């Protein structure tokens, strides 16, 4: 899926290709990413991504591996 989105975007997926995504009500990677984006002390998209990986149970347990990709490290730019 990430390869189908233009490179000029920061692309995030809740799991790697050929893996089944795991989530439950109130425990999805996308929800944790959004909530992390809004937290104090989160300054970049990468910060929000890393925080979400710690909060999402299945990511923290290593059952899924979220992925973030960008063209030139744009995930490290400040959140607007």
C-alpha contacts under 8 A as a table, 3 or more apart, distances in Angstrom:
res1	aa1	res2	aa2	distance
1	X	4	X	5.40
1	X	5	X	7.12
1	X	13	X	7.99
1	X	17	X	7.63
2	X	5	X	5.60
2	X	11	X	6.12
2	X	12	X	7.20
2	X	13	X	7.08
2	X	69	X	7.76
3	X	6	X	7.55
5	X	9	X	7.42
5	X	11	X	7.37
6	X	9	X	6.12
7	X	10	X	7.35
7	X	11	X	8.00
7	X	70	X	6.32
7	X	71	X	5.55
8	X	70	X	7.01
8	X	71	X	6.14
9	X	70	X	6.35
9	X	71	X	7.58
10	X	68	X	7.16
10	X	69	X	5.86
10	X	70	X	4.64
10	X	71	X	7.56
10	X	74	X	6.67
10	X	75	X	6.23
11	X	68	X	5.62
11	X	69	X	5.15
11	X	70	X	6.26
12	X	66	X	7.37
12	X	67	X	5.61
12	X	68	X	4.48
12	X	69	X	6.54
13	X	16	X	7.12
13	X	66	X	5.64
13	X	67	X	5.22
13	X	68	X	6.63
14	X	21	X	6.37
14	X	29	X	5.65
14	X	30	X	7.04
14	X	64	X	7.46
14	X	65	X	6.91
14	X	66	X	4.36
14	X	67	X	6.53
15	X	19	X	6.34
15	X	20	X	7.15
15	X	21	X	5.66
15	X	64	X	5.43
15	X	65	X	4.79
15	X	66	X	4.23
15	X	67	X	6.19
16	X	19	X	5.62
16	X	64	X	7.45
16	X	65	X	5.92
16	X	66	X	6.26
16	X	67	X	6.31
19	X	64	X	7.50
20	X	64	X	7.81
21	X	64	X	6.72
22	X	28	X	7.32
22	X	58	X	6.60
22	X	64	X	7.10
23	X	27	X	5.53
23	X	28	X	4.50
23	X	29	X	7.11
23	X	58	X	7.47
24	X	27	X	5.00
24	X	28	X	6.03
25	X	28	X	7.00
26	X	31	X	7.24
27	X	31	X	7.03
27	X	32	X	7.20
27	X	56	X	6.01
27	X	57	X	6.96
28	X	31	X	5.32
28	X	32	X	6.39
28	X	56	X	6.47
29	X	32	X	5.16
29	X	33	X	6.04
29	X	52	X	6.53
29	X	53	X	7.29
29	X	56	X	5.64
29	X	59	X	7.87
29	X	66	X	7.98
30	X	33	X	5.02
30	X	34	X	6.21
31	X	34	X	5.18
31	X	35	X	6.18
32	X	35	X	5.09
32	X	36	X	5.90
32	X	52	X	4.86
32	X	53	X	7.92
32	X	55	X	6.50
32	X	56	X	6.27
33	X	36	X	5.05
33	X	37	X	6.09
33	X	48	X	5.90
33	X	49	X	5.89
33	X	51	X	7.48
33	X	52	X	4.82
34	X	37	X	5.08
34	X	38	X	6.71
34	X	48	X	7.80
35	X	38	X	5.36
35	X	39	X	6.65
36	X	39	X	5.15
36	X	42	X	7.14
36	X	48	X	4.92
36	X	49	X	7.56
36	X	51	X	6.19
36	X	52	X	6.03
37	X	42	X	6.48
37	X	45	X	7.16
37	X	48	X	4.97
38	X	42	X	7.46
39	X	42	X	5.82
42	X	45	X	7.96
42	X	47	X	5.48
42	X	48	X	5.99
43	X	47	X	6.37
43	X	48	X	7.77
43	X	78	X	5.46
43	X	79	X	5.73
44	X	47	X	5.07
44	X	48	X	6.55
44	X	75	X	6.53
44	X	76	X	5.45
44	X	77	X	5.65
44	X	78	X	4.59
44	X	79	X	4.98
45	X	48	X	5.14
45	X	49	X	6.13
45	X	75	X	5.03
45	X	76	X	6.36
45	X	77	X	7.19
45	X	78	X	7.29
45	X	79	X	6.27
46	X	49	X	4.89
46	X	50	X	6.08
46	X	75	X	5.15
46	X	76	X	5.75
47	X	50	X	5.26
47	X	51	X	6.13
47	X	76	X	7.98
48	X	51	X	5.15
48	X	52	X	6.06
49	X	52	X	5.15
49	X	53	X	6.31
49	X	68	X	7.73
50	X	53	X	5.13
50	X	54	X	6.61
51	X	54	X	5.25
51	X	55	X	6.39
52	X	55	X	5.02
52	X	56	X	5.85
53	X	56	X	5.44
53	X	57	X	7.99
53	X	59	X	5.32
53	X	60	X	5.94
53	X	66	X	7.22
54	X	57	X	7.36
54	X	59	X	6.83
54	X	60	X	5.07
55	X	59	X	7.84
55	X	60	X	6.79
56	X	59	X	5.40
56	X	60	X	6.08
57	X	60	X	5.13
57	X	61	X	6.10
58	X	61	X	5.17
58	X	62	X	6.21
58	X	63	X	5.14
58	X	64	X	5.85
59	X	62	X	5.02
59	X	63	X	5.91
59	X	64	X	5.09
59	X	65	X	5.92
59	X	66	X	7.01
60	X	63	X	7.73
61	X	64	X	7.89
62	X	65	X	6.54
68	X	75	X	7.95
69	X	75	X	7.70
70	X	73	X	5.70
70	X	74	X	5.84
70	X	75	X	6.45
71	X	74	X	6.79
73	X	76	X	5.78
73	X	77	X	7.64
74	X	77	X	5.31
